[in-house]
Amino acid sequence: MKLTVQVKLLPTPVQAAALEETLHACNQAATWVSSVAFEKDIKRNFALREHTYTAVKDRWGLGAQAAQHVIKKTCDAYTTLKANLKAGNLVDRRG
């Protein structure tokens, strides 16, 4: 059985600023990872990780878990896009 609990974060102003900074870094890293995935036509998690993991950690100062999560979420987004294109939910305008 899976249990889901909804909680409300009540961070201090310092914690809120750190969280916002981390989320901003994750979004920037995901944008960059997506560009690498698109340019190199690499959409699988482990293959993309080989090309981006170290740079994500070094360039954006993310920890190992956050870096891996950014890469996996980017791959998941491409998987969802491909499925939506295949199902006819979206139109491929690349030509």
C-alpha positions as CSV (number, residue, x, y, z in Angstrom):
1,M,0.0,0.0,0.0
2,K,1.2,3.5,-0.8
3,L,0.4,6.4,1.5
4,T,0.6,10.0,0.3
5,V,0.7,12.8,2.8
6,Q,0.4,16.5,2.0
7,V,2.5,18.8,4.2
8,K,3.0,22.5,4.2
9,L,6.5,23.8,4.5
10,L,7.0,26.7,6.8
11,P,10.6,27.8,6.1
12,T,12.4,30.6,7.8
13,P,13.3,33.5,5.5
14,V,16.8,32.2,5.2
15,Q,15.5,28.7,4.4
16,A,13.0,30.0,1.9
17,A,15.8,32.0,0.1
18,A,18.0,28.8,0.0
19,L,15.1,26.8,-1.4
20,E,14.3,29.4,-4.1
21,E,18.0,29.5,-5.1
22,T,18.1,25.7,-5.3
23,L,15.0,25.5,-7.4
24,H,16.3,28.2,-9.7
25,A,19.6,26.3,-10.2
26,C,17.7,23.1,-10.9
27,N,15.5,24.8,-13.5
28,Q,18.6,26.3,-15.2
29,A,20.4,23.0,-15.1
30,A,17.3,21.2,-16.6
31,T,17.2,23.7,-19.4
32,W,20.9,23.1,-20.2
33,V,20.5,19.3,-19.9
34,S,17.5,19.4,-22.3
35,S,19.6,21.3,-24.8
36,V,22.3,18.7,-24.6
37,A,19.8,15.9,-25.0
38,F,18.3,17.6,-28.0
39,E,21.6,18.5,-29.7
40,K,23.1,15.0,-29.2
41,D,19.8,13.1,-29.6
42,I,20.3,11.4,-26.3
43,K,17.1,10.9,-24.4
44,R,17.9,7.9,-22.1
45,N,18.8,8.6,-18.5
46,F,22.1,6.8,-18.1
47,A,23.4,7.9,-21.5
48,L,22.5,11.5,-20.9
49,R,24.0,11.3,-17.4
50,E,27.4,10.5,-18.9
51,H,27.3,13.8,-20.8
52,T,25.8,16.1,-18.2
53,Y,26.2,14.9,-14.6
54,T,29.6,16.4,-13.7
55,A,28.7,19.7,-15.4
56,V,25.4,19.9,-13.5
57,K,27.1,19.3,-10.2
58,D,30.0,21.7,-10.9
59,R,28.3,24.5,-12.8
60,W,25.2,24.8,-10.7
61,G,26.6,23.5,-7.4
62,L,23.9,20.9,-7.0
63,G,24.4,17.8,-4.9
64,A,24.5,14.3,-6.4
65,Q,20.9,13.5,-5.8
66,A,19.6,16.8,-7.2
67,A,21.8,16.5,-10.2
68,Q,20.6,13.0,-11.0
69,H,17.0,14.1,-10.4
70,V,17.3,17.0,-12.9
71,I,18.7,14.6,-15.6
72,K,16.0,12.0,-15.0
73,K,13.2,14.6,-15.0
74,T,14.5,15.9,-18.3
75,C,14.5,12.4,-19.8
76,D,11.0,11.8,-18.5
77,A,9.9,15.0,-20.2
78,Y,11.2,13.8,-23.5
79,T,9.5,10.4,-23.0
80,T,6.2,12.2,-22.3
81,L,6.7,14.4,-25.4
82,K,7.4,11.3,-27.6
83,A,4.3,9.5,-26.3
84,N,2.1,12.6,-26.9
85,L,3.4,12.9,-30.4
86,K,2.8,9.3,-31.1
87,A,-0.7,9.4,-29.7
88,G,-1.6,12.4,-31.8
89,N,-2.0,14.8,-28.9
90,L,0.6,17.1,-30.3
91,V,1.8,18.1,-33.7
92,D,5.5,17.8,-34.6
93,R,6.4,21.2,-36.2
94,R,10.1,20.4,-36.8
95,G,9.4,19.7,-40.4
